[in-house]
Amino acid sequence: MQVEDNRLSTMKRFFEKSMRHSIYPQEEWRSLFQRLAEDLIGLDRLQITLAEDTKLTESQILRFLNAIKALKAGTPLQYIIGHTSFCGLRLLTQSGTLIPRPETEELVHWIHSEQQNAQAILDIGTGTGCIALALKSKLPSARIQAIEVDDTALEIARENQRATGLDIQLVQDDILRPEGNYESFDVIVSNPPYVLESDKQAMRENVLAHEPHQALFVRDEDPLVFYRAILDFAVDHLKENGSIYWEIHEEQGEAIRELCMQKDFKDVIIRRDMQGKDRMVKASRE
């Protein structure tokens, strides 16, 4: 790959030409280029627009070319630059951890709006630590614990904790077979695996190739396995009048409501995301 000269505007044209045969639709090219430029040359979006004649160094050109090659190969941008933004926090991301998504930010905002006085919160399946760390940044007086079964994800969560300086307790445990000793919580939150194995064919190729399947998929025969396990855990570890918050598959809301009712969680709310899809559930103990 060769670039005609070292101006940012030339790199932008080269980037757009390179993306024509990628998995990314044209409406995403501008955003992808801006995020790369922000990371690789340290300019914000306004500066990028105003400084198209900025001269790139050989090192910056090489990093752009390597990033373009990785994007064309399907590597998610967040893995290429090594971080993402979540609720105002800069979080490390790498292959082996699920990339935090905007709908999960909506879940955090919902909890924050309702649980200002929560003293103890548990995040189950924390991944990068995004939910637990975001809640700690918004509710600094709360004691927040987060559990994760995967070694790689847990180490990234620990790195994010160190990088943000936020005080949460990280524990390695498996919610399907929990072994830890836990106190009681005002809030339990989880974004568990919920995509059916049979839905793989409808997902983007770069997601399938790079993001951890154990954090995404469940068997078609038992799609609510994690919700059931979390409810069983909550029976023993959720305080009276406490609440569980979940991210869900858009087609699972009513099934999860029924599951909650079976466990005597009577007050169940299904909430839509900004796209109008059923993507969150809250269940409370009376």
The 8 nearest C-alpha neighbors of each residue, nearest first, counted from 0:
[[1, 2, 64, 68, 17, 13, 67, 65],
 [2, 0, 3, 64, 13, 4, 60, 10],
 [1, 3, 4, 13, 10, 0, 9, 5],
 [4, 2, 1, 9, 5, 10, 13, 6],
 [5, 3, 2, 6, 9, 10, 54, 7],
 [4, 6, 55, 54, 7, 9, 3, 10],
 [7, 5, 54, 9, 52, 8, 53, 4],
 [6, 8, 10, 51, 9, 53, 52, 11],
 [9, 7, 51, 11, 10, 6, 52, 12],
 [10, 8, 12, 6, 11, 7, 13, 4],
 [9, 11, 13, 7, 8, 12, 14, 6],
 [10, 12, 8, 14, 9, 13, 7, 15],
 [13, 11, 9, 15, 14, 10, 16, 8],
 [12, 14, 10, 16, 11, 15, 17, 9],
 [13, 15, 11, 17, 12, 16, 10, 18],
 [16, 14, 18, 12, 17, 13, 11, 28],
 [15, 17, 13, 14, 18, 19, 12, 20],
 [16, 18, 14, 15, 19, 13, 20, 67],
 [17, 19, 21, 15, 20, 16, 14, 23],
 [20, 18, 16, 17, 21, 15, 25, 23],
 [19, 21, 18, 17, 22, 71, 23, 16],
 [22, 20, 18, 71, 23, 19, 17, 70],
 [21, 23, 24, 20, 73, 71, 18, 204],
 [22, 24, 21, 27, 25, 18, 28, 19],
 [25, 23, 26, 27, 22, 28, 21, 19],
 [24, 26, 27, 28, 23, 19, 18, 29],
 [25, 27, 24, 28, 29, 30, 23, 31],
 [28, 26, 25, 30, 29, 24, 31, 23],
 [29, 27, 31, 25, 30, 26, 32, 15],
 [28, 30, 32, 31, 27, 33, 26, 25],
 [29, 31, 33, 27, 32, 28, 34, 26],
 [32, 30, 28, 34, 29, 33, 27, 35],
 [31, 33, 35, 29, 34, 30, 36, 28],
 [34, 32, 36, 30, 35, 31, 37, 29],
 [33, 35, 37, 31, 36, 32, 30, 38],
 [34, 36, 32, 38, 33, 37, 39, 31],
 [37, 35, 33, 39, 38, 34, 40, 32],
 [38, 36, 42, 41, 34, 35, 43, 39],
 [37, 39, 35, 36, 41, 40, 34, 80],
 [40, 38, 36, 37, 35, 41, 59, 62],
 [41, 39, 36, 42, 37, 38, 59, 55],
 [40, 42, 37, 38, 39, 43, 36, 35],
 [43, 41, 37, 46, 40, 47, 44, 36],
 [42, 44, 46, 37, 45, 47, 41, 36],
 [43, 45, 47, 46, 33, 48, 42, 37],
 [46, 44, 48, 47, 43, 49, 42, 50],
 [47, 45, 49, 43, 48, 44, 42, 50],
 [46, 48, 44, 50, 45, 49, 42, 43],
 [49, 47, 45, 46, 50, 51, 44, 43],
 [50, 48, 46, 47, 51, 45, 52, 44],
 [51, 49, 47, 52, 53, 46, 48, 7],
 [50, 52, 8, 7, 53, 49, 48, 47],
 [53, 51, 6, 50, 7, 8, 54, 49],
 [52, 54, 50, 51, 7, 6, 55, 8],
 [55, 53, 6, 5, 52, 7, 56, 51],
 [56, 54, 5, 59, 6, 60, 53, 7],
 [55, 57, 59, 58, 60, 54, 5, 61],
 [58, 56, 60, 59, 61, 55, 5, 62],
 [57, 59, 61, 56, 60, 62, 55, 63],
 [58, 60, 62, 56, 61, 57, 55, 63],
 [61, 59, 63, 57, 62, 58, 64, 56],
 [60, 62, 64, 58, 63, 59, 65, 57],
 [61, 63, 59, 65, 60, 64, 66, 58],
 [64, 62, 66, 60, 61, 65, 67, 59],
 [65, 63, 61, 67, 66, 62, 60, 68],
 [64, 66, 62, 68, 67, 63, 61, 69],
 [67, 65, 69, 63, 68, 64, 62, 70],
 [68, 66, 70, 64, 69, 65, 63, 71],
 [67, 69, 65, 71, 66, 70, 64, 72],
 [68, 70, 72, 66, 67, 74, 71, 65],
 [71, 69, 67, 73, 74, 72, 68, 66],
 [70, 72, 21, 68, 73, 69, 67, 18],
 [73, 71, 69, 70, 74, 68, 21, 205],
 [72, 74, 205, 70, 71, 75, 69, 22],
 [73, 75, 70, 69, 72, 205, 76, 209],
 [76, 74, 77, 78, 73, 205, 79, 70],
 [77, 75, 79, 78, 80, 74, 70, 31],
 [78, 76, 75, 79, 82, 80, 81, 83],
 [77, 79, 81, 93, 76, 75, 80, 92],
 [80, 78, 76, 77, 81, 66, 75, 74],
 [79, 81, 77, 78, 82, 76, 38, 35],
 [82, 80, 78, 92, 79, 77, 91, 93],
 [83, 81, 91, 92, 90, 77, 80, 89],
 [82, 84, 90, 77, 89, 91, 85, 92],
 [83, 85, 89, 88, 87, 90, 86, 82],
 [84, 86, 88, 87, 89, 83, 104, 129],
 [87, 85, 88, 133, 104, 84, 107, 129],
 [86, 88, 85, 84, 89, 133, 136, 90],
 [89, 87, 85, 84, 86, 90, 133, 163],
 [88, 90, 84, 83, 85, 82, 87, 91],
 [91, 89, 82, 83, 159, 88, 84, 92],
 [90, 92, 82, 81, 159, 83, 89, 155],
 [93, 91, 82, 81, 78, 77, 90, 96],
 [94, 92, 78, 96, 81, 95, 91, 77],
 [93, 95, 96, 209, 210, 78, 92, 211],
 [96, 94, 211, 93, 210, 151, 152, 97],
 [97, 95, 152, 94, 126, 93, 211, 127],
 [96, 98, 210, 99, 211, 126, 214, 95],
 [97, 99, 100, 96, 92, 77, 210, 127],
 [100, 98, 97, 129, 85, 103, 101, 83],
 [99, 101, 103, 102, 98, 104, 85, 97],
 [102, 100, 104, 103, 105, 99, 85, 86],
 [103, 101, 105, 104, 100, 272, 106, 278],
 [102, 104, 106, 105, 101, 100, 107, 99],
 [105, 103, 101, 107, 102, 106, 86, 108],
 [106, 104, 102, 108, 103, 107, 109, 101],
 [105, 107, 103, 109, 104, 108, 110, 102],
 [108, 106, 104, 110, 105, 109, 111, 130],
 [107, 109, 111, 105, 106, 110, 112, 104],
 [110, 108, 106, 112, 107, 111, 105, 113],
 [109, 111, 107, 113, 112, 108, 114, 106],
 [110, 112, 108, 114, 109, 113, 107, 115],
 [111, 113, 109, 110, 108, 114, 115, 107],
 [114, 112, 110, 111, 115, 109, 116, 108],
 [113, 115, 117, 116, 111, 110, 112, 186],
 [114, 116, 117, 113, 111, 112, 138, 110],
 [117, 115, 114, 118, 141, 138, 113, 140],
 [118, 116, 114, 115, 185, 119, 141, 186],
 [117, 119, 141, 142, 116, 185, 120, 140],
 [118, 120, 142, 184, 185, 141, 117, 143],
 [121, 119, 186, 143, 184, 187, 185, 142],
 [120, 122, 187, 144, 145, 143, 188, 123],
 [123, 121, 145, 188, 189, 125, 131, 187],
 [124, 122, 189, 146, 125, 145, 188, 121],
 [125, 123, 147, 146, 126, 191, 189, 122],
 [124, 126, 128, 147, 123, 145, 122, 146],
 [127, 125, 152, 128, 124, 96, 147, 97],
 [128, 126, 156, 129, 155, 152, 125, 96],
 [129, 127, 156, 125, 126, 131, 130, 132],
 [128, 130, 132, 127, 131, 133, 99, 85],
 [131, 129, 133, 132, 128, 134, 107, 125],
 [130, 132, 134, 128, 133, 129, 122, 135],
 [133, 131, 135, 129, 134, 130, 128, 136],
 [132, 134, 136, 130, 135, 131, 129, 86],
 [133, 135, 137, 131, 136, 132, 138, 130],
 [136, 134, 138, 132, 139, 137, 133, 131],
 [135, 137, 133, 134, 139, 138, 132, 165],
 [136, 138, 134, 135, 139, 133, 111, 132],
 [139, 137, 135, 140, 141, 134, 136, 115],
 [140, 138, 135, 141, 136, 137, 134, 142],
 [139, 141, 138, 142, 118, 135, 117, 116],
 [142, 140, 118, 139, 119, 138, 143, 117],
 [143, 141, 119, 118, 120, 140, 144, 167],
 [144, 142, 120, 167, 119, 121, 141, 168],
 [143, 145, 168, 121, 167, 169, 120, 122],
 [146, 144, 122, 169, 121, 125, 123, 168],
 [145, 147, 170, 123, 171, 124, 172, 169],
 [146, 148, 124, 171, 125, 172, 149, 153],
 [147, 149, 172, 173, 171, 150, 146, 124],
 [148, 150, 152, 151, 147, 153, 171, 126],
 [151, 149, 153, 152, 154, 148, 171, 147],
 [152, 150, 154, 153, 149, 95, 155, 96],
 [153, 151, 126, 155, 96, 154, 149, 150],
 [152, 154, 156, 150, 151, 155, 147, 149],
 [153, 155, 157, 151, 156, 152, 158, 150],
 [156, 154, 158, 152, 157, 153, 127, 159],
 [155, 157, 127, 128, 153, 159, 154, 158],
 [158, 156, 160, 154, 155, 159, 153, 161],
 [159, 157, 155, 161, 160, 156, 162, 154],
 [160, 158, 162, 156, 161, 157, 90, 163],
 [159, 161, 157, 163, 158, 162, 165, 164],
 [160, 162, 164, 158, 159, 163, 157, 165],
 [163, 161, 159, 160, 164, 158, 90, 165],
 [162, 164, 160, 165, 161, 159, 88, 89],
 [165, 163, 161, 162, 160, 166, 159, 167],
 [166, 164, 163, 160, 167, 132, 135, 136],
 [165, 167, 164, 168, 160, 135, 143, 132],
 [168, 166, 143, 144, 165, 169, 132, 142],
 [167, 169, 144, 145, 143, 170, 166, 142],
 [168, 170, 145, 146, 144, 167, 171, 157],
 [171, 169, 146, 145, 172, 147, 168, 144],
 [172, 170, 147, 148, 146, 169, 173, 153],
 [171, 173, 148, 147, 146, 177, 170, 174],
 [172, 174, 148, 177, 176, 175, 147, 171],
 [173, 175, 177, 176, 172, 228, 229, 123],
 [176, 174, 173, 228, 177, 225, 229, 224],
 [177, 175, 173, 174, 178, 172, 228, 179],
 [178, 176, 174, 173, 172, 179, 175, 232],
 [177, 179, 176, 172, 180, 173, 174, 181],
 [180, 178, 177, 181, 172, 170, 171, 173],
 [179, 181, 178, 182, 177, 236, 183, 172],
 [182, 180, 179, 183, 236, 184, 178, 235],
 [181, 183, 236, 184, 180, 237, 119, 235],
 [182, 184, 236, 237, 238, 181, 185, 119],
 [185, 183, 119, 237, 186, 120, 238, 236],
 [184, 186, 241, 119, 238, 117, 120, 237],
 [187, 185, 120, 242, 184, 241, 243, 121],
 [188, 186, 243, 121, 120, 122, 244, 242],
 [189, 187, 244, 122, 243, 245, 121, 123],
 [190, 188, 123, 245, 122, 191, 124, 244],
 [189, 191, 246, 245, 192, 124, 188, 247],
 [192, 190, 189, 193, 124, 225, 214, 246],
 [193, 191, 215, 214, 216, 217, 194, 190],
 [192, 194, 216, 217, 248, 191, 215, 195],
 [195, 193, 216, 215, 217, 192, 196, 198],
 [196, 194, 197, 198, 217, 219, 216, 218],
 [195, 197, 198, 218, 199, 216, 217, 219],
 [196, 198, 195, 199, 219, 200, 218, 194],
 [199, 197, 195, 196, 200, 201, 194, 202],
 [200, 198, 202, 201, 197, 196, 195, 207],
 [199, 201, 198, 202, 197, 203, 204, 196],
 [202, 200, 199, 198, 203, 197, 204, 207],
 [203, 201, 199, 200, 204, 206, 207, 198],
 [204, 202, 206, 205, 207, 201, 200, 22],
 [203, 205, 207, 206, 208, 202, 73, 22],
 [206, 204, 73, 208, 207, 203, 209, 74],
 [207, 205, 210, 203, 204, 209, 208, 202],
 [208, 206, 204, 205, 209, 210, 203, 202],
 [207, 209, 205, 206, 204, 210, 73, 74],
 [208, 210, 206, 207, 205, 94, 211, 74],
 [209, 211, 206, 97, 94, 207, 95, 212],
 [212, 210, 95, 213, 214, 96, 97, 209],
 [211, 213, 215, 214, 216, 210, 207, 209],
 [212, 214, 211, 215, 216, 192, 217, 210],
 [215, 213, 192, 212, 211, 216, 97, 191],
 [216, 214, 192, 212, 213, 194, 193, 211],
 [215, 217, 194, 192, 195, 196, 193, 212],
 [218, 216, 195, 222, 193, 196, 194, 192],
 [217, 219, 220, 221, 196, 222, 195, 216],
 [218, 220, 195, 222, 221, 196, 217, 197],
 [219, 221, 218, 222, 217, 195, 223, 224],
 [220, 222, 219, 218, 223, 224, 217, 225],
 [223, 221, 219, 217, 224, 218, 220, 193],
 [224, 222, 226, 225, 221, 227, 193, 255],
 [223, 225, 227, 226, 221, 222, 228, 217],
 [226, 224, 228, 227, 223, 229, 191, 175],
 [227, 225, 229, 223, 228, 224, 230, 255],
 [226, 228, 230, 224, 225, 229, 223, 231],
 [227, 229, 225, 231, 230, 226, 175, 232],
 [230, 228, 232, 226, 231, 227, 233, 225],
 [229, 231, 233, 227, 232, 228, 226, 234],
 [230, 232, 228, 234, 229, 233, 227, 235],
 [231, 233, 229, 230, 234, 235, 236, 228],
 [234, 232, 237, 236, 230, 235, 231, 229],
 [233, 235, 231, 232, 236, 237, 230, 262],
 [236, 234, 233, 232, 237, 231, 183, 238],
 [237, 235, 183, 233, 234, 184, 232, 182],
 [238, 236, 233, 184, 183, 241, 185, 235],
 [239, 237, 241, 185, 184, 183, 240, 236],
 [238, 240, 241, 284, 285, 237, 185, 283],
 [241, 239, 284, 285, 238, 283, 242, 185],
 [240, 242, 185, 238, 239, 284, 186, 283],
 [243, 241, 283, 186, 282, 284, 187, 185],
 [242, 244, 187, 282, 281, 188, 186, 283],
 [245, 243, 281, 188, 280, 187, 189, 242],
 [246, 244, 189, 280, 279, 190, 188, 247],
 [245, 247, 279, 190, 278, 280, 189, 106],
 [248, 246, 278, 279, 245, 249, 193, 251],
 [247, 249, 251, 250, 278, 193, 194, 246],
 [248, 250, 277, 278, 251, 276, 247, 252],
 [251, 249, 248, 252, 277, 253, 247, 254],
 [252, 250, 254, 248, 249, 253, 255, 247],
 [253, 251, 255, 254, 250, 256, 269, 249],
 [252, 254, 256, 255, 251, 257, 250, 269],
 [253, 255, 257, 251, 256, 252, 258, 223],
 [256, 254, 258, 252, 257, 253, 259, 251],
 [255, 257, 253, 259, 254, 258, 267, 252],
 [258, 256, 260, 254, 255, 259, 253, 261],
 [259, 257, 255, 261, 256, 260, 254, 262],
 [258, 260, 264, 256, 262, 261, 257, 255],
 [259, 261, 263, 257, 264, 262, 258, 265],
 [260, 262, 258, 259, 263, 257, 264, 256],
 [261, 263, 259, 260, 264, 258, 230, 234],
 [264, 262, 260, 261, 265, 259, 284, 285],
 [265, 263, 259, 260, 284, 262, 283, 266],
 [264, 266, 260, 263, 267, 283, 284, 285],
 [267, 265, 283, 282, 264, 268, 284, 285],
 [268, 266, 282, 281, 265, 256, 283, 269],
 [269, 267, 281, 280, 270, 282, 266, 256],
 [270, 268, 280, 279, 252, 277, 281, 267],
 [271, 269, 279, 277, 280, 268, 278, 272],
 [272, 270, 277, 276, 275, 278, 279, 273],
 [271, 273, 275, 274, 276, 278, 277, 102],
 [274, 272, 275, 271, 276, 102, 105, 101],
 [275, 273, 272, 276, 271, 277, 102, 278],
 [274, 276, 271, 272, 273, 277, 278, 270],
 [277, 275, 271, 272, 274, 278, 249, 273],
 [276, 278, 271, 249, 270, 279, 272, 269],
 [277, 279, 247, 249, 271, 246, 276, 272],
 [280, 278, 246, 270, 247, 245, 269, 277],
 [281, 279, 269, 245, 268, 244, 270, 246],
 [280, 282, 244, 268, 243, 267, 245, 269],
 [283, 281, 267, 243, 242, 266, 264, 268],
 [284, 282, 242, 266, 264, 241, 240, 243],
 [285, 283, 240, 264, 241, 239, 242, 265],
 [284, 240, 283, 239, 265, 264, 266, 241]]
